[in-house]
Amino acid sequence: MSEVAARGALIERLATICGAEHVLTQGDLSAWESDWRGRRRGKALAVVRPANTDQVAQAVKACAEHGAPIVTQGGNTGLVVGSTPDESGTEVVLSLQRMNRVLAIDKANMTVTVEAGCILQNLQQAAHDQGLLFPLSLAAEGSCTVGGNLATNAGGTQVLRYGNARDLCLGLQVVNAQGQVWDSLQGLRKDNTGYDLRDLFIGSEGTLGVITAATLKLYPQPAAQMTAWAAVPDMERAVTLLGLAQAHLGSGLTGFEVMGQLALSLVARHFKQLRVPLYQGHPYCVLLEQSDQESTEHARQALESLLERAQAQSLIEDAVVAQTQAQARELWHIREAIPLAQAEEGLNIKHDISIPISRISEFVSHTQAMLAREIAGVRLVNFGHLGDGNLHFNVQAPEGQDARHFLQTQEARVHALVYGSVQAFGGSISAEHGIGSLKVEELAHQKGPVALQMMRAIKQALDPQQLFNPGRVLHL
Ligand SMILES: Cc1cc2nc3c(=O)[nH]c(=O)nc-3n(C[C@H](O)[C@H](O)[C@H](O)COP(=O)(O)OP(=O)(O)OC[C@H]3O[C@@H](n4cnc5c(N)ncnc54)[C@H](O)[C@@H]3O)c2cc1C
């Protein structure tokens, strides 16, 4: 059979499995073929949108028989070009968009079971409607899916208290490379029965199988939440403030974000409707969130007393406490607008890194000085989840320079400088976004031969045909 005929036969078979209207081959497919950052536009053999796990399993079998690679896609909000097809026109995009249901909430077990295509915000709302909390929270929550969150082990703003996606997951349903369904959705908090397969699939970025459903932990909703915004003189004192807040608020500290002055000035420039407090004249601002199981008054007293102590120790220069939920939301909105403001400013060189918290301040001073020395006028847009040691240490072209040209000529050099420094300080080149196709080379340099050998052995054992996301995460 010719190549064209073979492709036609696969498309026909996929149409029989999922319905012809859910196998897209023509028209504007850019929503599935382009990544969120606009870094790459690929070409899919087809976009397939199954309605249930059985259709996923059949579609995987069909692709395996035809030797067609599969790129699994959720909300396509990933930041490392892992969910879009390459330019070859041979990869099938398997979109979980239609598998978006909340299947069950078990209040006694404090768990929720959802299909993998469920939008994160819809899951949060479903938990909220039952008086419960699903704490994973990130700026893309209106579009990203639970499957994508788990496949990338997403972090976000509440990791400090509740952990990342891995910590919130009790069980998965997965379609493997043979088209078989593995189900561990019982919602068990203890299950020491051999190797933890769930943990293999979480963070595997679609390279080992297709996550079709998940059982996740729920928490009681806090009785009250208070949010404060404080100006700090430098990163060292931001870290000391984090220690003080942890000692003072204990597990009530649910968010601790740091934002550099340039990051906030970009928000002020591109989102004029947002009033950014205290950023002028202060190198960093910190956003603190406290969740309280008692009352608003109790929360307010604890937070205000923390801020008084911090001021007495010269850790903060100024601070505001949100007086209403609407004000608190606006402060969070400013934090979440930073990546969007950066995108408005132009293409930039992103680094999603983690560093031991005790070394963050030294890392920032050292790396910032090195960048300034090497590339005149370069702008560092530094912000992130300081409570988790996670910085988005992004580099923007000098003011007035063409961003695309800057990226083309400086990206490799900037990455080498920053990742070299990350390694010297004992950090990680991907804290929460994953590897995708953007960081495959860096992973190979940084991971170490023993780790790489074990990772390759796992990939080969579970996906010997290289069916799932070939070339992403690892080169074999
Ligand atoms: C504005 C913005 C803010 C963000 N903030 C954060 C943040 O604070 N913290 C953070 O961790 N991330 C953040 N991200 C990136 C983050 O990875 C994603 O938003 C989200 O977790 C990905 O979900 P998705 O459904 O869009 O996955 P996609 O982008 O569709 O896919 C991501 C990866 O997962 C794989 N995948 C998707 N679904 C499945 C599945 N069902 N089974 C197997 N593999 C699958 C894909 O193949 C791909 O490799 C942000 C992104 C944006 C755009």
The ligand as a Tripos MOL2 file, in Angstrom:
@<TRIPOS>MOLECULE
LIG
   53    58     1     0     0
SMALL
NO_CHARGES

@<TRIPOS>ATOM
      1 C1         -0.4350   31.4400   31.4270 C.3       1 LIG1
      2 C2          0.1500   30.1140   31.8570 C.ar      1 LIG1
      3 C3          0.5150   29.9240   33.1800 C.ar      1 LIG1
      4 C4          1.0530   28.7050   33.5970 C.ar      1 LIG1
      5 N1          1.3750   28.5630   34.9130 N.ar      1 LIG1
      6 C5          1.8690   27.3940   35.3360 C.ar      1 LIG1
      7 C6          2.1810   27.2100   36.7190 C.ar      1 LIG1
      8 O1          2.0430   28.1030   37.5420 O.2       1 LIG1
      9 N2          2.6330   25.9920   37.0800 N.ar      1 LIG1
     10 C7          2.8180   24.9670   36.2000 C.ar      1 LIG1
     11 O2          3.2320   23.8890   36.5950 O.2       1 LIG1
     12 N3          2.5470   25.1330   34.8900 N.ar      1 LIG1
     13 C8          2.0820   26.2950   34.4400 C.ar      1 LIG1
     14 N4          1.8030   26.4530   33.1140 N.ar      1 LIG1
     15 C9          2.1540   25.3520   32.1840 C.3       1 LIG1
     16 C10         1.4180   24.0850   32.4920 C.3       1 LIG1
     17 O3          2.1700   22.9270   32.1660 O.3       1 LIG1
     18 C11         0.0750   23.9180   31.8520 C.3       1 LIG1
     19 O4         -0.6930   25.0660   31.9500 O.3       1 LIG1
     20 C12        -0.7580   22.7010   32.2390 C.3       1 LIG1
     21 O5         -0.3300   21.9160   33.3150 O.3       1 LIG1
     22 C13        -0.7850   21.8240   31.0230 C.3       1 LIG1
     23 O6         -2.0720   21.3080   30.8630 O.3       1 LIG1
     24 P1         -2.6910   21.1540   29.4090 P.3       1 LIG1
     25 O7         -3.9510   20.3980   29.5610 O.co2     1 LIG1
     26 O8         -2.7620   22.4350   28.7070 O.co2     1 LIG1
     27 O9         -1.5890   20.1990   28.7300 O.3       1 LIG1
     28 P2         -1.0220   20.2660   27.2540 P.3       1 LIG1
     29 O10        -0.3140   21.5440   27.0340 O.co2     1 LIG1
     30 O11        -2.0630   19.8900   26.2860 O.co2     1 LIG1
     31 O12         0.0580   19.0890   27.3320 O.3       1 LIG1
     32 C14         1.2070   19.2030   28.1300 C.3       1 LIG1
     33 C15         1.9830   17.8690   28.0820 C.3       1 LIG1
     34 O13         1.2050   16.8430   28.6800 O.3       1 LIG1
     35 C16         0.8980   15.8080   27.7410 C.3       1 LIG1
     36 N5         -0.4900   15.4230   27.9800 N.ar      1 LIG1
     37 C17        -1.5820   16.2360   27.9820 C.ar      1 LIG1
     38 N6         -2.6810   15.5360   28.3050 N.ar      1 LIG1
     39 C18        -2.2720   14.2580   28.5260 C.ar      1 LIG1
     40 C19        -2.9420   13.0660   28.8780 C.ar      1 LIG1
     41 N7         -4.2460   13.0340   29.0970 N.pl3     1 LIG1
     42 N8         -2.2130   11.9240   28.9850 N.ar      1 LIG1
     43 C20        -0.8820   11.9310   28.7540 C.ar      1 LIG1
     44 N9         -0.2000   13.0330   28.4200 N.ar      1 LIG1
     45 C21        -0.8890   14.1890   28.2980 C.ar      1 LIG1
     46 C22         1.1430   16.4110   26.3730 C.3       1 LIG1
     47 O14         1.4930   15.4270   25.4260 O.3       1 LIG1
     48 C23         2.2780   17.3780   26.6720 C.3       1 LIG1
     49 O15         3.4970   16.6930   26.6970 O.3       1 LIG1
     50 C24         1.2480   27.6540   32.6570 C.ar      1 LIG1
     51 C25         0.8680   27.8440   31.3350 C.ar      1 LIG1
     52 C26         0.3330   29.0610   30.9220 C.ar      1 LIG1
     53 C27        -0.0710   29.2250   29.5010 C.3       1 LIG1
@<TRIPOS>BOND
     1     1     2 1
     2     2     3 ar
     3     2    52 ar
     4     3     4 ar
     5     4     5 ar
     6     4    50 ar
     7     5     6 ar
     8     6     7 ar
     9     6    13 1
    10     7     8 2
    11     7     9 ar
    12     9    10 ar
    13    10    11 2
    14    10    12 ar
    15    12    13 ar
    16    13    14 ar
    17    14    15 1
    18    14    50 ar
    19    15    16 1
    20    16    17 1
    21    16    18 1
    22    18    19 1
    23    18    20 1
    24    20    21 1
    25    20    22 1
    26    22    23 1
    27    23    24 1
    28    24    25 2
    29    24    26 1
    30    24    27 1
    31    27    28 1
    32    28    29 2
    33    28    30 1
    34    28    31 1
    35    31    32 1
    36    32    33 1
    37    33    34 1
    38    33    48 1
    39    34    35 1
    40    35    36 1
    41    35    46 1
    42    36    37 ar
    43    36    45 ar
    44    37    38 ar
    45    38    39 ar
    46    39    40 ar
    47    39    45 ar
    48    40    41 1
    49    40    42 ar
    50    42    43 ar
    51    43    44 ar
    52    44    45 ar
    53    46    47 1
    54    46    48 1
    55    48    49 1
    56    50    51 ar
    57    51    52 ar
    58    52    53 1
@<TRIPOS>SUBSTRUCTURE
     1 LIG1         1 GROUP 0 **** ****
